[in-house]
Amino acid sequence: MKIPSSIWTLLIGIVLTLASLWYGQNHGLLPTAASDEAVLIDNLFNAMMTVSIGIFLIVEGVLIYSIFKYRRRAGDNEDGPPIEGNVPLEILWTAIPAIIVIGISVYSFDVYNEIGGFNPHAAHEAPIMQESMSMPGTAIAATLSDTPGSTEPNLNQEKSDQAMQDPATAAVRNPDIPQMQNAPGVGSVAPTLGASREKEGQAPQLVINVSALQYAWIFTYPDTGVTTGELHVPVGREVQMNMTANDVIHAFWVPEFRLKQDVIPGRQTEVRITPRKEGNYTLICAELCGPYHGAMQTQVVVESQTAFDSWMQEQLVASKDTLNQSVAMNPADMSADEFLAPYTKDMGIHPEMLHLHRSTGVAEVGGVTE
């Protein structure tokens, strides 16, 4: 008995659908999902992968079938039959991709809103253009321009002043970088991934100030005054990271968190993350920031609240001991960079990245002086 072509089409469609759904959920292309935000982004990625695999199998399947079905046979020298086209089919294969693209766009925008990427009620302002600047003692490149004659409040300056109230943050940030004025009424003052939809209006449970510089990350905890080159966060608590750069544009990226955020000189950027899985992850600079860009990495430790509290106490004790030793126990014949080398190592800052000069009292990082 000959099976009708409609039955074959139905069976092939079912097989392709099941294969696409299976691979879309089992592709294994993404690293561990270590934050609440990662789950939302993974679901979007899986949906896009499912659709992409389905389209790929259909197109390649039809192509392979046509190659064998309509190949030129031996001894067949006739021309193929003229085909004028099929308007309903052309409408169908135009409408279906359009619907898919619109659906993915709506889904993507919903995920972006869910992780706090768009807040129509916030009176933020957007940068207008990029330009290069140079300042004594530091490299300023590709930062965002000011708005001449603006009378609007400088939100960047307000956020910078608030962060600088923490002495530990003020000690590691470059105060000579001007905070760019806002571009009134045209968007966002700086790149921001704020509170998720379910946590909108709630204060973050932990605030960390992040300072990026060639070629290191420095983290300060305003609640305790701890400064470290390794990021520690407790699992299950929403963390807000207030970020800026001391020299050129960098980018904060932890693949397991799925969120990436630019860190810009003269701009106060923000990202909120809720870690959900304990472990050690790598923080990578995802913006080409100089010849040693590839080495600008550090560890992110997601741990239990108990372990985090214990680590914080250790840092407080260590910083107090370091201060006492540096004041009372530094031999007169030892330079500051030699004496402080073991302590900067304990903080996770490599000696070749950070050199302290006793004679000038300034810090030179990766060849850039602050």
VOKE-881665 format. One record per residue (C-alpha): x negated, y negated, z negated; residue in three letters. Coordinates in steps of 0.25 Angstrom, whole numbers, padded with zeros to 4 digits, always signed. Each point is the difference from the previous one (the first is absolute). Example, Ala and Ser with C-alpha at 12.3 -4.5 7.8 and 13.67 -1.06 7.14 Angstrom:
BEGIN
-0049+0018-0031ALA/-0006-0014+0002SER/
This chain:
BEGIN
+0000+0000+0000MET/-0005-0014+0004LYS/-0001-0010-0011ILE/+0006-0013+0004PRO/-0010-0012+0000SER/+0008-0007-0010SER/-0002+0011-0010ILE/-0015+0000+0003TRP/+0000-0015-0002THR/+0007+0001-0013LEU/-0010+0011-0005LEU/-0012-0008+0004ILE/+0005-0012-0006GLY/+0002+0007-0014ILE/-0014+0006+0001VAL/-0006-0013+0003LEU/+0007-0007-0011THR/-0004+0010-0010LEU/-0014+0000+0004ALA/+0000-0016+0000SER/+0006+0000-0014LEU/-0010+0011-0006TRP/-0012-0007+0006TYR/+0005-0014-0004GLY/+0000+0005-0015GLN/-0013+0009+0001ASN/-0010-0007+0008HIS/-0010-0002-0011GLY/-0005-0013+0006LEU/+0001-0009-0012LEU/-0008+0001-0013PRO/+0006+0002-0014THR/+0012-0010-0003ALA/-0005-0006-0013ALA/+0010-0012-0001SER/+0015-0002+0000ASP/-0002-0008+0012GLU/-0007+0011+0007ALA/+0012+0009+0000VAL/+0008-0011+0007LEU/-0010-0002+0011ILE/-0002+0015+0002ASP/+0014+0002+0002ASN/+0000-0010+0011LEU/-0013+0006+0006PHE/+0007+0014+0000ASN/+0012-0005+0007ALA/-0008-0007+0011MET/-0008+0013+0001MET/+0012+0008+0001THR/+0006-0009+0011VAL/-0014+0000+0007SER/-0002+0015+0000ILE/+0014+0002+0006GLY/-0002-0010+0011ILE/-0014+0006+0003PHE/+0006+0014+0001LEU/+0011-0004+0009ILE/-0008-0008+0010VAL/-0012+0010+0000GLU/+0010+0012+0001GLY/+0007-0006+0012VAL/-0013-0003+0006LEU/-0005+0014-0001ILE/+0013+0006+0004TYR/+0000-0009+0013SER/-0014+0004+0003ILE/+0003+0014+0001PHE/+0014+0000+0005LYS/-0002-0010+0011TYR/-0014+0003+0004ARG/-0004+0002+0015ARG/+0001+0014+0004ARG/-0009+0007+0010ALA/+0004-0002+0014GLY/+0010-0011-0004ASP/-0004-0012+0009ASN/+0014-0007+0000GLU/+0002-0014-0007ASP/+0008+0000-0013GLY/+0015-0004+0000PRO/+0002-0015-0001PRO/+0005-0004-0014ILE/+0007-0014-0001GLU/+0000+0000-0016GLY/+0010+0002-0011ASN/+0006-0012-0006VAL/+0006+0007-0012PRO/-0013+0007-0003LEU/-0008-0013+0001GLU/+0010-0007-0009ILE/-0002+0011-0010LEU/-0015+0000-0001TRP/+0000-0015-0001THR/+0011+0000-0011ALA/-0006+0011-0009ILE/-0014-0006-0001PRO/+0007-0014-0003ALA/+0008+0006-0011ILE/-0012+0007-0006ILE/-0008-0012+0000VAL/+0011-0009-0006ILE/+0002+0011-0011GLY/-0014+0001-0004ILE/-0001-0015+0000SER/+0011-0001-0010VAL/-0005+0011-0008TYR/-0014-0006-0001SER/+0005-0014-0004PHE/+0008+0007-0011ASP/-0012+0007-0005VAL/-0008-0013+0000TYR/+0011-0007-0008ASN/+0001+0012-0009GLU/-0015-0002-0004ILE/+0001-0015-0002GLY/-0005-0005+0013GLY/+0011-0010+0003PHE/+0008-0009-0009ASN/+0008-0010+0007PRO/+0003-0007-0013HIS/-0014-0003-0003ALA/-0005-0014+0004ALA/-0013+0004+0006HIS/-0008-0006+0011GLU/-0008+0006+0012ALA/-0014-0003+0004PRO/-0001-0008+0014ILE/-0013+0004+0006MET/-0014+0006-0003GLN/-0013-0008+0000GLU/-0014+0002-0005SER/-0005-0008-0011MET/-0014-0001-0007SER/-0003-0005-0014MET/-0013-0001-0008PRO/-0004+0013-0006GLY/+0011+0009+0006THR/+0004+0006+0013ALA/+0014-0004+0004ILE/+0006+0006+0012ALA/+0013+0001+0007ALA/+0008-0006-0011THR/+0014-0007+0002LEU/+0001-0015+0003SER/+0006-0011-0008ASP/+0012-0007+0003THR/-0003-0015+0002PRO/+0008-0010-0008GLY/+0008+0011-0007SER/+0008-0004-0012THR/+0005+0013-0004GLU/-0006+0007-0013PRO/-0012+0008+0003ASN/+0004+0014-0005LEU/-0014+0006+0003ASN/-0006-0011-0009GLN/+0011+0003-0011GLU/-0003+0015+0001LYS/-0015-0002+0000SER/+0001-0009-0012ASP/+0008+0011-0008GLN/-0010+0010+0003ALA/-0011-0008-0004MET/+0006-0002-0014GLN/-0006+0014-0002ASP/-0015-0003-0003PRO/-0004+0014+0005ALA/+0006-0004+0014THR/-0006-0014+0000ALA/-0013+0006-0002ALA/+0000+0009+0012VAL/+0008-0009+0010ARG/-0006-0011+0009ASN/+0006-0013-0005PRO/-0005-0008+0012ASP/+0009+0006+0010ILE/+0012-0010+0002PRO/+0014+0007-0001GLN/+0006-0003+0013MET/+0013-0008+0000GLN/+0013+0006+0004ASN/+0007-0001+0014ALA/+0013-0006-0004PRO/+0013+0009+0003GLY/-0006+0010+0009VAL/-0002+0012-0007GLY/-0010+0006-0011SER/-0011-0008-0007VAL/-0008+0013+0000ALA/+0001+0015+0004PRO/+0009+0006-0011THR/+0006+0014-0003LEU/+0008-0004-0012GLY/+0009+0008-0009ALA/+0008+0012+0006SER/+0015-0002+0002ARG/+0004+0007-0013GLU/-0010-0008-0008LYS/+0002-0013+0006GLU/+0001-0011-0011GLY/-0008+0008-0010GLN/-0014-0003-0005ALA/-0011+0009+0004PRO/-0004+0010-0012GLN/-0015-0003+0003LEU/-0007-0011+0007VAL/-0014+0001+0006ILE/-0008-0011+0006ASN/-0008+0005+0012VAL/-0012-0008+0006SER/-0006+0005+0013ALA/-0014-0004+0004LEU/-0011+0005+0009GLN/-0001+0011-0003TYR/+0007+0004-0013ALA/+0014+0000-0007TRP/+0001-0006-0013ILE/+0012+0002-0009PHE/+0004-0008-0012THR/+0011+0004-0010TYR/+0005-0014-0006PRO/+0007+0007-0012ASP/-0013+0005-0005THR/-0011-0008+0007GLY/-0006+0013+0005VAL/-0008-0001+0013THR/-0004+0012+0008THR/-0004+0005+0014GLY/+0009+0012+0000GLU/+0015-0001+0000LEU/+0007+0007-0011HIS/+0016+0001-0001VAL/+0010+0008-0008PRO/+0009+0009+0007VAL/+0015-0004+0001GLY/-0002-0014-0003ARG/+0002-0011+0011GLU/-0013-0008+0002VAL/-0001-0014+0006GLN/-0014-0003+0006MET/-0002-0015+0002ASN/-0011+0000+0011MET/-0009-0011+0006THR/-0014+0000+0007ALA/-0013-0007-0004ASN/-0006-0001+0014ASP/+0007+0007+0013VAL/+0013+0007+0003ILE/+0000+0014-0006HIS/+0012+0010-0001ALA/+0004+0009-0012PHE/+0004+0014+0005TRP/+0002+0013-0008VAL/+0005+0010+0010PRO/+0007+0008-0010GLU/+0008-0012-0004PHE/+0003-0003+0014ARG/+0000-0015-0002LEU/-0010-0009+0006LYS/-0002-0015-0003GLN/-0009-0011+0005ASP/-0008-0007-0010VAL/-0003-0014+0005ILE/-0009-0011-0005PRO/+0009-0012-0004GLY/+0012+0008+0000ARG/+0006+0008-0012GLN/+0006+0013+0005THR/+0008+0010-0008GLU/+0004+0014+0000VAL/+0008+0009-0009ARG/-0003+0015-0001ILE/+0006+0011-0009THR/-0010+0011-0001PRO/+0007+0014-0001ARG/-0011+0010+0000LYS/-0012+0001-0009GLU/-0014+0001+0007GLY/-0012-0007+0006ASN/+0002-0007+0013TYR/-0008-0009+0009THR/+0002-0015+0001LEU/-0005-0004+0014ILE/-0002-0014+0006CYS/+0008+0001+0013ALA/-0004-0013+0006GLU/-0014-0002+0007LEU/-0007-0009-0010CYS/-0015+0001+0004GLY/-0011+0009+0003PRO/+0002+0009-0013TYR/+0015+0000+0001HIS/+0000+0015+0001GLY/-0006+0001-0014ALA/+0011-0009-0007MET/+0007+0011-0007GLN/+0003+0004-0014THR/+0008+0010-0008GLN/+0015-0002-0005VAL/+0003+0009-0012VAL/+0014+0003-0002VAL/+0002+0006-0014GLU/+0009+0002-0012SER/+0004-0012-0009GLN/-0008+0007-0011THR/-0012+0001+0009ALA/+0001-0014+0005PHE/+0001-0006-0014ASP/-0012+0008-0004SER/-0008-0005+0012TRP/+0004-0014-0003MET/-0005+0001-0015GLN/-0013+0006+0005GLU/-0001-0012+0010GLN/+0003-0010-0011LEU/-0011+0007-0009VAL/-0010+0001+0011ALA/+0002-0015+0004SER/-0002-0004-0015LYS/-0013+0008-0001ASP/-0005-0005+0013THR/+0002-0014-0004LEU/-0007+0002-0013ASN/-0012+0006+0006GLN/-0001-0010+0011SER/+0000-0011-0010VAL/-0009+0006-0011ALA/-0008+0012+0006MET/-0004-0005+0014ASN/-0016+0000+0000PRO/-0006-0013+0004ALA/-0008+0007+0011ASP/+0012+0007+0007MET/+0007-0007+0011SER/+0016-0001-0001ALA/+0002+0008+0012ASP/-0009+0011-0006GLU/+0006+0000-0014PHE/+0015+0000+0005LEU/-0002+0010+0011ALA/+0005+0012-0009PRO/+0012-0008-0004TYR/+0004-0004+0014THR/-0001+0015+0003LYS/+0009+0004-0011ASP/+0010-0010+0006MET/-0001+0007+0013GLY/-0007-0011+0007ILE/-0012+0004+0008HIS/-0013-0007-0003PRO/-0003-0003+0014GLU/+0014-0007+0002MET/-0001-0009-0013LEU/-0013-0007-0004HIS/+0000-0010-0011LEU/-0011-0011+0000HIS/-0004-0005-0014ARG/-0007-0012+0006SER/+0012-0005+0008THR/+0011+0005-0008GLY/+0008+0004+0013VAL/+0004+0013+0006ALA/-0004+0005+0013GLU/+0009+0011+0006VAL/-0004+0007+0013GLY/-0009-0012+0004GLY/+0011-0010-0003VAL/-0002-0010-0011THR/+0011-0004-0009GLU/
